[in-house]
Structure formats: structure tokens, C-alpha cells
Amino acid sequence: MDVLYDREEKSRLRAFGAIAEDGTRADFVVVQSEFFMGKAVVVNLLTGRAALLDRDDLREDEEWAIPLGISPSEASTWREALERLLPEA
């Protein structure tokens, strides 16, 4: 085995769950670390999918919603919440 990296650090974890006015639910975990060039690991607990994101990534819904398993029609509902949770680029 050739180890490419093995790094340990303290990270910040934030869990967020909400129900939108239309009844759509979201459960996200956001892990902020220095390891990913300032981007956070965002995990959608409902789909089990994850993406590396910062606020700039939220400009294009397809760039973040589809990797997290969120339909493009629901993206605008959750963009505002993720903007508050994610670090600035």
C-alpha cells in the first residue's frame, strides 16, 4: 500500500435540519476543515450524498444540488440555508 496522505486535525461540525414551507425536509451535516482548501464537506443525510462546497459554489444550482441528491426544483429552497452554513470562499 502506498499511503497518499494521513492527516488528522480538529474540524468544526454543524448539523442542520429543517422543513420548508412546502413540506420538503432537509438534514445536512457541514464539516469545516483546512484540508479541503477552505471548502466544507456537506453531507445530505437524507440521500447519503456529499460534496465539497463553499458559498461561491451555490451560484449554479446544478453544481451543488445534483451532487447532494437535491432536485433542481428544490435547490432554491435550500440555497439560502446553505449560504448561512458554508464558509466564504
Number of C-alpha atoms within 10 A of each C-alpha: 3 4 5 6 6 5 6 7 8 8 12 10 13 13 13 14 12 13 12 11 8 8 8 11 12 18 14 22 18 23 18 23 16 11 12 11 10 16 22 26 19 25 21 21 16 13 13 10 14 18 19 19 23 22 17 13 16 20 10 11 18 15 13 22 20 14 16 21 16 19 13 13 9 14 17 13 16 18 18 11 15 18 15 10 21 23 16 13 11
